[in-house]
Amino acid sequence: MNKSILDKEVQEFISNNLETDIFQLILKKQLFTKVSNKEIAVQITSKFKSKKKLPNWFATTNIYFPNKINIEQTSSEQTAKFKSSLVKGENMIDCTGGFGIDSYYFSKSFNSVIYLEKDKSLFNITRLNSEKFGIKNTLHLNEDGIEYAKKSKKKFDLIYIDPSRRNETSKKVHFLNECDPVVDLNLIKQLDNFSTILIKCSPIIDIKKTIKDLIFVNEVFIVGIKNEVKEVLFKLYKFREFDINFRCVDLSNRKADFSFNYKEVNNKTDKSFSEIKKYLYEPNSMILKSGAFNLVSKRFNLNKLNPNTHLYTSDKLIDFPGRIFKVIKTVNYTTKNLKELNFKNANISTRNFPLEVKNIRKINKINDGGNDYLFFTTNNLEELIVIQTNKVNSTI
């Protein structure tokens, strides 16, 4: 870590050149005596990536940024705030501290926080920034967090684990047995001095498998922003048995929260399939990730199009946690039918359909955009169909 990066003239250059060509910058003659152009390029890249994800870090002067991979892996401020709202207590350990975003927000919910990070460079950066933010109740330790937690004899209210989703060759991985640290049932059983365990996972994690593997899962939070799943959280209580509760959360629209108990999900019993009615409903990404497909039908009194088509329909317009469309026309999928519809531009989605969107566009010469939304899918009679719709603004 080069503290000269925090010199006034260097910081001013970084802030004034966030959109500069960093490759050209690196090739230039060295701009500052104590700081290399490459180091400046790292700061520019990471600070620029933080503008929307970490607005407080971006706006605060003299913040030292790590490399872009660390920025990509860290929680956003929005998701970190949400996590801190799920837990509170006297003391906790963040055993995979990283850039310290989660620790910062946990420090507002706990009287005492221990931040642990085994990467010395990242540890030094985070500790320095924590001093800048005036954080007083967090102890920063440059140690392996899991080993520290296993050896500790003190009782804690929470251990938070956010495994790195890159392997030794920097390739992205997504499953707990591939991450660093490896999180499995054996580890969970060793962490017997923690009341609660909170684990952050990749958006593509297999939820059912993870619940089965970890056993002690009590709550699952599928967290998204603007209809995009950002992370999946597993909350574990070690010594008590609970039903498993799910919460699908869109932090940009909390009115669309969808909660249920795992026992309510039974995707084998629903037979409420029908032809297309006046309105079409597409659940948000968090609900789709949860797998509660038939529960949506029951909860909102809707019909599905097909057992494997996760679109819903009704004659009555209702409020719904997802996108709503008014059906204009439905035709069987043939090149002739699409040609007769004469679409030059349209928004295209596929559900339970054999072709990808790019291939549909190429075959039928339909450009992106416009007011029409076309759904290529399979109906209740197992026929390939195209549903022409217009979007309806939801009050949720």
C-alpha positions as CSV (number, residue, x, y, z in Angstrom):
1,M,0.0,0.0,0.0
2,N,1.4,3.4,-1.1
3,K,0.1,6.1,1.2
4,S,1.4,8.7,-1.2
5,I,-1.7,8.0,-3.2
6,L,-3.5,10.1,-0.6
7,D,-1.4,13.2,-1.3
8,K,-3.6,16.1,-2.3
9,E,-2.3,16.6,-5.8
10,V,-2.6,12.8,-6.6
11,Q,-6.2,12.7,-5.2
12,E,-7.1,15.7,-7.3
13,F,-5.7,14.1,-10.4
14,I,-7.7,10.9,-9.7
15,S,-10.9,12.7,-9.2
16,N,-10.5,14.9,-12.3
17,N,-9.6,12.0,-14.6
18,L,-12.2,9.3,-13.8
19,E,-13.1,8.8,-17.4
20,T,-9.6,9.0,-18.8
21,D,-8.1,6.1,-21.0
22,I,-6.1,4.3,-18.3
23,F,-4.1,2.3,-20.9
24,Q,-2.8,5.6,-22.4
25,L,-2.2,6.8,-18.8
26,I,0.0,3.9,-18.0
27,L,2.1,4.5,-21.1
28,K,2.8,8.1,-20.2
29,K,5.8,9.5,-18.5
30,Q,5.5,9.1,-14.7
31,L,3.2,11.9,-13.5
32,F,4.2,11.8,-9.8
33,T,7.5,11.0,-8.1
34,K,6.1,8.8,-5.3
35,V,3.2,7.2,-7.2
36,S,3.4,5.2,-10.4
37,N,1.0,5.7,-13.2
38,K,-0.1,2.1,-12.8
39,E,-1.1,2.7,-9.2
40,I,-3.1,5.8,-10.3
41,A,-4.8,3.7,-13.0
42,V,-5.9,1.2,-10.3
43,Q,-7.4,4.0,-8.2
44,I,-9.2,5.6,-11.2
45,T,-10.7,2.3,-12.3
46,S,-11.9,1.3,-8.8
47,K,-13.2,4.7,-7.8
48,F,-15.1,4.9,-11.1
49,K,-16.7,1.5,-10.5
50,S,-17.7,2.6,-7.0
51,K,-19.7,5.6,-8.1
52,K,-23.1,3.9,-8.1
53,K,-22.2,0.8,-6.0
54,L,-20.5,2.7,-3.1
55,P,-21.7,6.3,-3.3
56,N,-20.5,7.3,0.2
57,W,-17.0,5.9,-0.5
58,F,-17.0,7.6,-3.9
59,A,-18.0,11.0,-2.4
60,T,-15.6,10.9,0.6
61,T,-12.2,12.5,0.1
62,N,-9.0,10.6,0.6
63,I,-10.5,7.1,0.3
64,Y,-8.0,4.5,-0.7
65,F,-9.5,2.0,-3.2
66,P,-8.3,-1.7,-3.8
67,N,-8.2,-3.3,-7.2
68,K,-11.3,-3.6,-9.4
69,I,-11.8,-7.3,-8.5
70,N,-12.2,-6.4,-4.9
71,I,-14.7,-3.7,-5.8
72,E,-16.6,-6.2,-8.0
73,Q,-16.8,-8.7,-5.2
74,T,-17.8,-6.4,-2.4
75,S,-21.4,-5.8,-1.3
76,S,-23.1,-2.7,-2.5
77,E,-24.1,-0.1,0.1
78,Q,-27.7,-1.0,-0.6
79,T,-27.3,-4.7,0.1
80,A,-25.0,-4.0,3.1
81,K,-27.6,-1.8,4.7
82,F,-30.2,-4.4,4.2
83,K,-28.0,-7.1,5.8
84,S,-27.4,-5.0,8.8
85,S,-31.2,-4.6,9.3
86,L,-31.6,-8.4,9.6
87,V,-29.3,-8.8,12.7
88,K,-28.4,-6.9,15.8
89,G,-26.7,-7.7,19.1
90,E,-23.7,-7.1,21.4
91,N,-20.9,-8.5,19.3
92,M,-20.2,-10.2,15.9
93,I,-17.4,-11.3,13.6
94,D,-17.1,-10.5,9.9
95,C,-14.6,-13.3,9.1
96,T,-14.2,-12.4,5.4
97,G,-14.0,-8.6,5.8
98,G,-12.8,-7.6,2.3
99,F,-13.2,-3.9,1.6
100,G,-15.2,-3.5,4.8
101,I,-18.6,-2.4,3.4
102,D,-20.6,-5.0,5.3
103,S,-18.5,-4.4,8.5
104,Y,-19.2,-0.7,8.3
105,Y,-22.9,-1.2,8.3
106,F,-22.8,-4.1,10.8
107,S,-21.0,-1.7,13.2
108,K,-24.3,0.3,13.3
109,S,-26.2,-2.8,14.5
110,F,-23.7,-4.2,17.0
111,N,-21.8,-2.7,19.9
112,S,-18.6,-4.5,18.9
113,V,-17.4,-5.8,15.5
114,I,-14.3,-7.9,14.7
115,Y,-13.3,-7.5,11.1
116,L,-10.9,-10.2,9.8
117,E,-9.1,-10.2,6.5
118,K,-6.1,-12.5,5.6
119,D,-5.1,-10.4,2.5
120,K,-2.7,-7.9,4.1
121,S,-3.0,-5.3,1.4
122,L,-6.8,-5.3,1.5
123,F,-6.7,-5.3,5.3
124,N,-4.4,-2.2,5.4
125,I,-6.7,-0.4,2.9
126,T,-9.8,-1.1,4.9
127,R,-8.4,-0.2,8.2
128,L,-7.1,3.1,6.8
129,N,-10.5,3.9,5.4
130,S,-12.3,2.9,8.6
131,E,-10.2,5.5,10.4
132,K,-11.2,8.1,7.8
133,F,-14.9,7.2,8.5
134,G,-14.3,7.5,12.3
135,I,-15.4,3.9,13.1
136,K,-14.7,3.3,16.8
137,N,-16.3,0.0,17.6
138,T,-14.5,-2.3,15.1
139,L,-11.3,-4.2,15.7
140,H,-9.4,-4.9,12.5
141,L,-7.3,-8.0,12.5
142,N,-5.1,-9.3,9.6
143,E,-5.9,-13.0,10.2
144,D,-7.7,-16.0,8.6
145,G,-11.3,-15.3,9.8
146,I,-12.5,-18.9,9.8
147,E,-9.5,-20.1,11.8
148,Y,-9.9,-17.2,14.2
149,A,-13.6,-18.0,14.7
150,K,-13.0,-21.8,15.2
151,K,-10.3,-21.1,17.9
152,S,-12.2,-18.3,19.7
153,K,-13.8,-19.4,23.1
154,K,-15.8,-16.2,23.4
155,K,-19.6,-16.3,22.6
156,F,-20.7,-14.1,19.7
157,D,-24.2,-13.1,18.5
158,L,-23.3,-13.4,14.8
159,I,-20.6,-14.7,12.4
160,Y,-20.9,-13.3,8.9
161,I,-19.2,-15.2,6.0
162,D,-18.9,-13.9,2.5
163,P,-16.8,-16.5,0.7
164,S,-14.7,-15.3,-2.3
165,R,-16.2,-16.5,-5.5
166,R,-12.9,-16.7,-7.4
167,N,-10.6,-19.7,-7.2
168,E,-6.8,-19.8,-7.2
169,T,-6.7,-19.0,-10.9
170,S,-9.1,-16.1,-10.5
171,K,-11.9,-18.0,-12.3
172,K,-15.4,-17.2,-11.1
173,V,-17.1,-19.9,-9.0
174,H,-20.5,-19.9,-7.5
175,F,-21.0,-22.9,-5.2
176,L,-20.0,-23.0,-1.5
177,N,-17.8,-26.0,-1.9
178,E,-15.8,-24.2,-4.6
179,C,-15.4,-20.9,-2.7
180,D,-12.7,-19.6,-0.3
181,P,-13.4,-20.4,2.5
182,V,-15.2,-23.6,1.9
183,V,-18.5,-23.5,3.8
184,D,-20.0,-26.9,4.6
185,L,-21.9,-28.7,7.4
186,N,-18.6,-29.7,9.0
187,L,-17.6,-26.0,9.4
188,I,-21.1,-25.0,10.6
189,K,-20.9,-27.7,13.4
190,Q,-17.4,-26.3,14.4
191,L,-18.8,-22.8,14.9
192,D,-20.6,-23.6,18.1
193,N,-19.9,-20.3,19.9
194,F,-22.1,-18.3,17.5
195,S,-25.8,-17.8,18.0
196,T,-26.4,-16.9,14.4
197,I,-24.6,-17.5,11.1
198,L,-25.2,-15.3,8.1
199,I,-23.8,-16.5,4.7
200,K,-23.8,-14.4,1.5
201,C,-23.9,-16.4,-1.7
202,S,-23.8,-16.0,-5.5
203,P,-27.1,-15.1,-7.2
204,I,-26.9,-18.4,-9.1
205,I,-26.5,-20.6,-5.9
206,D,-28.7,-23.7,-5.9
207,I,-31.0,-22.9,-2.9
208,K,-32.5,-26.3,-2.4
209,K,-29.1,-28.0,-2.4
210,T,-27.6,-25.4,0.0
211,I,-30.5,-25.9,2.4
212,K,-30.0,-29.6,2.3
213,D,-26.2,-29.4,2.7
214,L,-26.2,-26.9,5.6
215,I,-29.2,-28.4,7.5
216,F,-29.5,-25.5,10.0
217,V,-30.9,-22.9,7.6
218,N,-33.8,-20.9,9.1
219,E,-34.2,-18.1,6.7
220,V,-33.4,-17.4,3.0
221,F,-33.2,-13.9,1.6
222,I,-33.2,-13.4,-2.1
223,V,-32.0,-9.8,-2.5
224,G,-32.3,-7.8,-5.7
225,I,-32.1,-4.3,-7.1
226,K,-34.3,-3.2,-10.0
227,N,-35.4,-6.7,-10.7
228,E,-31.9,-8.2,-10.7
229,V,-30.9,-10.7,-8.1
230,K,-27.7,-9.4,-6.4
231,E,-27.1,-12.0,-3.6
232,V,-28.7,-14.8,-1.7
233,L,-28.4,-14.9,2.0
234,F,-28.7,-17.9,4.3
235,K,-29.4,-17.3,8.0
236,L,-28.7,-20.2,10.3
237,Y,-29.6,-20.7,14.0
238,K,-27.4,-23.6,15.4
239,F,-29.4,-25.1,18.2
240,R,-33.1,-24.5,17.4
241,E,-35.4,-25.9,14.8
242,F,-37.6,-23.6,12.7
243,D,-39.6,-23.7,9.6
244,I,-37.6,-22.2,6.7
245,N,-38.9,-18.7,5.8
246,F,-38.2,-17.1,2.4
247,R,-38.1,-13.4,1.7
248,C,-37.8,-12.1,-1.9
249,V,-36.7,-8.5,-1.7
250,D,-36.3,-5.8,-4.4
251,L,-34.4,-3.0,-2.6
252,S,-35.6,-0.5,-5.2
253,N,-39.2,-1.4,-4.6
254,R,-40.0,-2.8,-1.2
255,K,-43.7,-2.9,-1.9
256,A,-43.0,-5.9,-4.1
257,D,-41.6,-8.0,-1.2
258,F,-42.9,-11.6,-1.3
259,S,-42.6,-13.8,1.7
260,F,-43.5,-17.4,2.3
261,N,-42.7,-20.6,4.2
262,Y,-40.8,-23.4,2.5
263,K,-43.7,-25.8,3.4
264,E,-46.0,-23.7,1.2
265,V,-44.0,-24.6,-1.9
266,N,-45.4,-27.6,-3.8
267,N,-44.8,-27.4,-7.5
268,K,-46.3,-30.8,-8.2
269,T,-49.9,-30.3,-7.1
270,D,-50.9,-27.2,-9.0
271,K,-53.2,-27.9,-12.0
272,S,-54.5,-24.3,-12.5
273,F,-53.4,-24.0,-16.2
274,S,-55.4,-22.2,-18.7
275,E,-55.4,-20.5,-22.1
276,I,-54.3,-16.8,-22.4
277,K,-56.7,-14.4,-20.7
278,K,-56.8,-10.6,-20.8
279,Y,-53.7,-10.0,-18.7
280,L,-50.2,-11.6,-18.5
281,Y,-48.0,-11.5,-15.4
282,E,-44.3,-12.1,-15.1
283,P,-42.9,-12.5,-11.5
284,N,-39.8,-10.5,-10.6
285,S,-36.4,-12.2,-10.7
286,M,-36.3,-12.7,-7.0
287,I,-39.6,-14.7,-6.9
288,L,-38.5,-16.7,-9.9
289,K,-35.2,-17.5,-8.2
290,S,-37.1,-18.7,-5.1
291,G,-38.8,-21.5,-7.1
292,A,-42.3,-20.8,-5.6
293,F,-44.0,-21.0,-9.0
294,N,-47.2,-22.6,-8.0
295,L,-47.5,-20.6,-4.9
296,V,-47.8,-17.5,-7.1
297,S,-50.9,-18.9,-8.7
298,K,-52.4,-19.6,-5.3
299,R,-51.4,-16.4,-3.6
300,F,-52.7,-14.1,-6.4
301,N,-55.5,-16.3,-7.8
302,L,-53.9,-16.6,-11.2
303,N,-53.6,-19.4,-13.8
304,K,-50.3,-20.6,-15.2
305,L,-49.9,-21.0,-18.9
306,N,-48.1,-24.3,-18.6
307,P,-46.3,-26.4,-15.8
308,N,-43.0,-25.2,-17.1
309,T,-44.0,-21.7,-18.3
310,H,-43.6,-19.4,-15.4
311,L,-46.0,-16.8,-16.8
312,Y,-49.5,-16.2,-15.3
313,T,-52.8,-14.9,-16.7
314,S,-56.2,-13.6,-15.5
315,D,-59.2,-11.7,-16.8
316,K,-59.1,-9.3,-13.9
317,L,-56.2,-6.8,-13.5
318,I,-54.5,-7.1,-10.1
319,D,-51.5,-5.6,-8.3
320,F,-48.5,-8.0,-8.8
321,P,-44.8,-8.1,-7.7
322,G,-43.4,-8.2,-11.3
323,R,-44.3,-7.0,-14.8
324,I,-47.9,-6.8,-16.0
325,F,-49.0,-6.8,-19.6
326,K,-52.3,-6.4,-21.4
327,V,-52.8,-9.1,-24.0
328,I,-53.4,-7.8,-27.5
329,K,-53.2,-10.9,-29.6
330,T,-52.0,-14.6,-29.4
331,V,-50.9,-16.6,-32.4
332,N,-49.2,-20.0,-32.9
333,Y,-45.5,-19.6,-33.6
334,T,-44.9,-19.8,-37.3
335,T,-42.9,-17.6,-39.6
336,K,-46.0,-16.8,-41.6
337,N,-47.9,-15.6,-38.5
338,L,-45.1,-13.4,-37.4
339,K,-44.8,-12.0,-40.9
340,E,-48.5,-11.1,-40.9
341,L,-48.0,-9.3,-37.5
342,N,-45.4,-7.2,-39.3
343,F,-43.2,-6.2,-36.4
344,K,-40.1,-4.2,-37.3
345,N,-39.4,-3.4,-33.6
346,A,-40.4,-5.2,-30.4
347,N,-39.3,-6.1,-26.9
348,I,-38.9,-9.9,-26.9
349,S,-38.9,-12.4,-24.0
350,T,-38.9,-16.2,-24.0
351,R,-40.2,-18.6,-21.4
352,N,-40.2,-22.4,-22.0
353,F,-39.3,-21.8,-25.7
354,P,-36.7,-23.7,-27.8
355,L,-35.2,-20.6,-29.4
356,E,-33.1,-17.8,-27.9
357,V,-34.1,-14.2,-28.3
358,K,-31.1,-13.4,-30.6
359,N,-32.1,-16.3,-33.0
360,I,-35.8,-15.2,-33.0
361,R,-34.7,-11.7,-34.0
362,K,-32.4,-12.9,-36.7
363,I,-35.0,-15.3,-38.2
364,N,-37.9,-12.9,-38.1
365,K,-35.9,-9.7,-38.7
366,I,-37.3,-7.9,-35.6
367,N,-35.2,-5.2,-34.0
368,D,-35.2,-4.3,-30.3
369,G,-37.4,-1.5,-28.9
370,G,-40.8,-0.1,-29.4
371,N,-44.0,-0.3,-27.3
372,D,-44.9,-3.9,-28.1
373,Y,-43.8,-6.8,-25.9
374,L,-43.7,-10.2,-27.5
375,F,-43.6,-13.4,-25.3
376,F,-42.5,-16.6,-27.1
377,T,-43.6,-19.4,-25.0
378,T,-45.5,-22.7,-24.6
379,N,-49.3,-22.8,-23.8
380,N,-51.4,-25.2,-21.8
381,L,-51.8,-27.4,-24.9
382,E,-48.0,-27.7,-25.3
383,E,-48.2,-25.5,-28.4
384,L,-45.5,-22.9,-29.2
385,I,-47.1,-19.5,-29.2
386,V,-46.4,-15.8,-29.5
387,I,-48.3,-13.4,-27.2
388,Q,-48.4,-9.7,-28.3
389,T,-48.8,-7.4,-25.3
390,N,-48.5,-3.9,-24.1
391,K,-47.0,-3.1,-20.7
392,V,-49.2,-2.0,-17.8
393,N,-47.9,0.2,-15.0
394,S,-48.2,-1.6,-11.7
395,T,-49.0,0.2,-8.5
396,I,-46.7,-2.1,-6.5
